[in-house]
Amino acid sequence: MSQLQNLFAFCLAYIWLNAVNTVNRPPLSLGHPLPYAQMIKFGEKSPPAQAKSLATVQRTAMKAMLGCFRTTSTAALEIESALLPPHLRLQRKILRSLNRLQTLPETHPISTLLHDAATSTSKRNVTNLEYLLRSFTEYATTMETIHPFIRPPWWVPVHTVRIKGDKKEAKIQHDEAVRNPGTIRVYTDGSGISGNVGAAAYCPELQKTISQYLGKATEYNVFAAEVKAINLAINILLTTDIAISNYSDCVIYADSQPAITATTKPNT
């Protein structure tokens, strides 16, 4: 039965839940007021019309999974197959979508629509967002902003990563940078000592050092410290009072390949 259940849940149910998600308005559960009952055309205890059709499809699938009698009640089938009624699954998916929408940054176009829906007092032509925010007030709360990506998908790194496979080659390249007067260097390091994690960056040309304590090793790892050290190196160059226009190249040295690679793929 588990194979059939997975096939239904991840194929058939997934398709029709996503199809109905954008047009359905979930009914209010017991205990919620119904100021728009006539408008939404179904009562507190009645599932939406779309869910009735989905219930027929799910019942057929549950009978195939369990091999039960044709007259077995739907409630018994839902218990034995561990599947929620379609209108509850649909409501859960819609409210999860609402939560995800509220985590979008303010610059996202949907954020403007959410703000307008939350402040609207219209009682005619109520949109789905207005209905959800009014009916399920416990979900209309301030949430943490989650950026969908750190960089746009079309972003191309402006820097070049060079990881030498041999220490001698790395030393030769480093010595060439030291002898080049047009190159400004910044050395970085992140480490953990005695259960504490920190990061630091040093620029010999500017004679400037920046260090930062991140926290306990139980909350931060060395990888995070290495990435933070690279960030500190960039801050040295951006916040320095000394003009760096005389330098044509900038080289940031780090000893963590995962941290170096992460700068070219910030979305991973």
Buried (B, 14 or more C-beta within 10 A) or exposed (E): EEEBBEBBBEEBBEEBBEEBBEEBBBBBEEEEEBEBEEEBEBEEEEBBEBBEEBBEBBBEBBBEBBEBEEEBEBEEBBEBBEBBBBBBBBBEBBBEBBEEBBBBEEEBEEBEBBEEBEEBEEEEEBBBBBBBBBBBEEBBEEEEEEEEEEEEEEEEEEEEEEEEEEEEEBEEEBEEBEEBEEBBBBBBBBBBEEEEBBBBBBBEBBEBEBEBEBEEBEEBEBBBBBBBBBBBBBBBBEEBEEEBEEBEEBBBBBEBEEBBEBBEEEEE
